[in-house]
Amino acid sequence: MAKLTVSISEEARRRIDQKASELGLTRSAYVEGLVAKDAEAEFERYLEEGYRATAAESVEFAESALPLAREVMPGADSSW
Protein backbone atom coordinates (compact mmCIF):
# COMPACT_ATOMS: atom_id res chain seq x y z
CA MET A 1 0.00 0.00 0.00
CA ALA A 2 1.39 3.41 -0.95
CA LYS A 3 0.72 6.62 0.92
CA LEU A 4 0.22 9.81 -1.03
CA THR A 5 -0.15 13.44 0.02
CA VAL A 6 -1.94 15.72 -2.41
CA SER A 7 -3.20 19.30 -2.33
CA ILE A 8 -6.76 19.84 -3.55
CA SER A 9 -9.34 22.58 -3.21
CA GLU A 10 -11.60 22.65 -0.17
CA GLU A 11 -14.58 22.08 -2.49
CA ALA A 12 -12.96 18.92 -3.92
CA ARG A 13 -12.25 17.66 -0.39
CA ARG A 14 -15.86 18.28 0.64
CA ARG A 15 -17.14 16.44 -2.41
CA ILE A 16 -14.84 13.48 -1.78
CA ASP A 17 -15.94 13.36 1.85
CA GLN A 18 -19.63 13.59 0.90
CA LYS A 19 -19.50 10.90 -1.79
CA ALA A 20 -17.32 8.59 0.30
CA SER A 21 -19.75 8.94 3.22
CA GLU A 22 -22.77 8.26 0.98
CA LEU A 23 -21.10 5.09 -0.29
CA GLY A 24 -19.81 3.98 3.11
CA LEU A 25 -16.20 4.25 1.97
CA THR A 26 -13.06 5.87 3.25
CA ARG A 27 -11.63 8.81 1.30
CA SER A 28 -8.85 6.55 0.09
CA ALA A 29 -11.23 3.83 -1.11
CA TYR A 30 -13.40 6.39 -2.90
CA VAL A 31 -10.45 8.00 -4.69
CA GLU A 32 -9.01 4.58 -5.55
CA GLY A 33 -12.38 3.66 -7.06
CA LEU A 34 -12.31 6.82 -9.19
CA VAL A 35 -8.84 5.93 -10.47
CA ALA A 36 -10.00 2.38 -11.26
CA LYS A 37 -13.04 3.71 -13.16
CA ASP A 38 -10.78 6.04 -15.14
CA ALA A 39 -8.46 3.15 -16.04
CA GLU A 40 -11.46 1.05 -17.11
CA ALA A 41 -12.82 3.88 -19.27
CA GLU A 42 -9.41 4.30 -20.90
CA PHE A 43 -9.25 0.56 -21.66
CA GLU A 44 -12.76 0.65 -23.14
CA ARG A 45 -11.75 3.57 -25.40
CA TYR A 46 -8.72 1.51 -26.50
CA LEU A 47 -10.95 -1.50 -27.29
CA GLU A 48 -13.45 0.67 -29.17
CA GLU A 49 -10.66 2.08 -31.30
CA GLY A 50 -9.51 -1.46 -32.11
CA TYR A 51 -13.04 -2.62 -32.92
CA ARG A 52 -13.53 0.33 -35.28
CA ALA A 53 -10.26 -0.43 -37.07
CA THR A 54 -11.16 -4.12 -37.36
CA ALA A 55 -14.61 -3.27 -38.70
CA ALA A 56 -13.11 -1.00 -41.34
CA GLU A 57 -10.69 -3.74 -42.38
CA SER A 58 -13.55 -6.25 -42.56
CA VAL A 59 -15.55 -3.97 -44.85
CA GLU A 60 -12.51 -3.45 -47.07
CA PHE A 61 -11.93 -7.22 -47.25
CA ALA A 62 -15.58 -7.94 -48.03
CA GLU A 63 -15.60 -5.36 -50.79
CA SER A 64 -12.44 -6.78 -52.32
CA ALA A 65 -13.62 -10.41 -52.00
CA LEU A 66 -17.11 -9.86 -53.41
CA PRO A 67 -16.05 -9.88 -57.10
CA LEU A 68 -14.26 -13.21 -56.58
CA ALA A 69 -17.27 -14.65 -54.75
CA ARG A 70 -19.52 -13.59 -57.63
CA GLU A 71 -17.15 -15.30 -60.06
CA VAL A 72 -17.03 -18.55 -58.07
CA MET A 73 -20.70 -18.60 -56.98
CA PRO A 74 -22.80 -16.73 -59.57
CA GLY A 75 -25.99 -15.37 -58.03
CA ALA A 76 -24.91 -16.17 -54.50
CA ASP A 77 -24.86 -12.54 -53.44
CA SER A 78 -28.49 -11.93 -54.38
CA SER A 79 -29.54 -12.68 -50.79
CA TRP A 80 -26.73 -10.59 -49.23
ZARO-480958 format. One line per 2 residues: number of its first residue (from 1); for each residue x, y, z of C-alpha. Coordinates in nm, 2 decimals, padded with zeros to 4 digits, always signed. Layout:
NUM = X:Y:Z ~ ... $
***
This chain:
1 = +00.00:+00.00:+00.00 ~ +00.14:+00.34:-00.10 $
3 = +00.07:+00.66:+00.09 ~ +00.02:+00.98:-00.10 $
5 = -00.02:+01.34:+00.00 ~ -00.19:+01.57:-00.24 $
7 = -00.32:+01.93:-00.23 ~ -00.68:+01.98:-00.36 $
9 = -00.93:+02.26:-00.32 ~ -01.16:+02.27:-00.02 $
11 = -01.46:+02.21:-00.25 ~ -01.30:+01.89:-00.39 $
13 = -01.22:+01.77:-00.04 ~ -01.59:+01.83:+00.06 $
15 = -01.71:+01.64:-00.24 ~ -01.48:+01.35:-00.18 $
17 = -01.59:+01.34:+00.19 ~ -01.96:+01.36:+00.09 $
19 = -01.95:+01.09:-00.18 ~ -01.73:+00.86:+00.03 $
21 = -01.97:+00.89:+00.32 ~ -02.28:+00.83:+00.10 $
23 = -02.11:+00.51:-00.03 ~ -01.98:+00.40:+00.31 $
25 = -01.62:+00.42:+00.20 ~ -01.31:+00.59:+00.33 $
27 = -01.16:+00.88:+00.13 ~ -00.88:+00.65:+00.01 $
29 = -01.12:+00.38:-00.11 ~ -01.34:+00.64:-00.29 $
31 = -01.05:+00.80:-00.47 ~ -00.90:+00.46:-00.56 $
33 = -01.24:+00.37:-00.71 ~ -01.23:+00.68:-00.92 $
35 = -00.88:+00.59:-01.05 ~ -01.00:+00.24:-01.13 $
37 = -01.30:+00.37:-01.32 ~ -01.08:+00.60:-01.51 $
39 = -00.85:+00.31:-01.60 ~ -01.15:+00.10:-01.71 $
41 = -01.28:+00.39:-01.93 ~ -00.94:+00.43:-02.09 $
43 = -00.92:+00.06:-02.17 ~ -01.28:+00.06:-02.31 $
45 = -01.17:+00.36:-02.54 ~ -00.87:+00.15:-02.65 $
47 = -01.10:-00.15:-02.73 ~ -01.35:+00.07:-02.92 $
49 = -01.07:+00.21:-03.13 ~ -00.95:-00.15:-03.21 $
51 = -01.30:-00.26:-03.29 ~ -01.35:+00.03:-03.53 $
53 = -01.03:-00.04:-03.71 ~ -01.12:-00.41:-03.74 $
55 = -01.46:-00.33:-03.87 ~ -01.31:-00.10:-04.13 $
57 = -01.07:-00.37:-04.24 ~ -01.36:-00.62:-04.26 $
59 = -01.55:-00.40:-04.48 ~ -01.25:-00.34:-04.71 $
61 = -01.19:-00.72:-04.72 ~ -01.56:-00.79:-04.80 $
63 = -01.56:-00.54:-05.08 ~ -01.24:-00.68:-05.23 $
65 = -01.36:-01.04:-05.20 ~ -01.71:-00.99:-05.34 $
67 = -01.60:-00.99:-05.71 ~ -01.43:-01.32:-05.66 $
69 = -01.73:-01.46:-05.48 ~ -01.95:-01.36:-05.76 $
71 = -01.72:-01.53:-06.01 ~ -01.70:-01.86:-05.81 $
73 = -02.07:-01.86:-05.70 ~ -02.28:-01.67:-05.96 $
75 = -02.60:-01.54:-05.80 ~ -02.49:-01.62:-05.45 $
77 = -02.49:-01.25:-05.34 ~ -02.85:-01.19:-05.44 $
79 = -02.95:-01.27:-05.08 ~ -02.67:-01.06:-04.92 $
***
